[in-house]
């Protein structure tokens, strides 16, 4: 941490110096007088400060003898400062438990699929943030329902009849076929409703499923003889998408 701080301060100082004037023949008193003359006075209140000199493109300068102008920026390797900036951003990303490419926009040091797997620390952090956001959203929604009931615009029974559920979008690198197969197993076993499955895949359950719930869907699946929950579709299946089978029913 100390090395990174010192390196950042050094890079900041080096990149801030644009020009060095070397007075080879001037005495100390003459140099101090020159600095005082060139110094910008304190601007008055309400007056915007402006640079003393402005050099436009193609400006030709005439300088006095004995004054040399040195441009340190011409010898600066800009790639070194880019590396320092990336090191700073990596330190910030590590503190936020985020992948490096989300702050540096440089995906050369990490693969997107490997950083967004379910076991990755970034995914775990994002899932915690999702749960915090869900809790905050539920608090706001329940407050709105209570306010509506207290104002008489909603029946008092609404606080007992209404159930609010929040389903966050998946974070991991998606394999739609595997997700659909896993959701199909959960629906047929009764562990998840068909409406939740539709929401997880970005579908409107009222439009795609209709009034039939997951219980009716599982019951009809058992009557059709499809009791093998571990079966997977093959390439010769006329409907290779398990989500399509469920939603068409």
DATA-V527194 format. One line per field, one symbol per residue. psi: psi as a letter, one per 30 degrees, with the letter a starting at -180 (. if undefined). A space follows every 10 residues. Layout:
BEGIN
psi=???
END
This chain:
BEGIN
psi=eeeeeeeeee eeeeffjekk kjjefkleee eeeeeeefkk lkklkfkkkl lekkjlkgkk kjllkgjkkk jfffgkjffe eeeeeeeeee eeeeefhlle ffefgjgffk keeffglffk eeeeeeeeee eeeeeeeeee eeeeeeeeee fgfklfffff fkkkkkjllk flkkjeeeee eeeeeeeffg fklfeeeeef ggljeeeeea fkaeeeeeee eeffgifjfg kkklffkfif jfeeeeff.
END
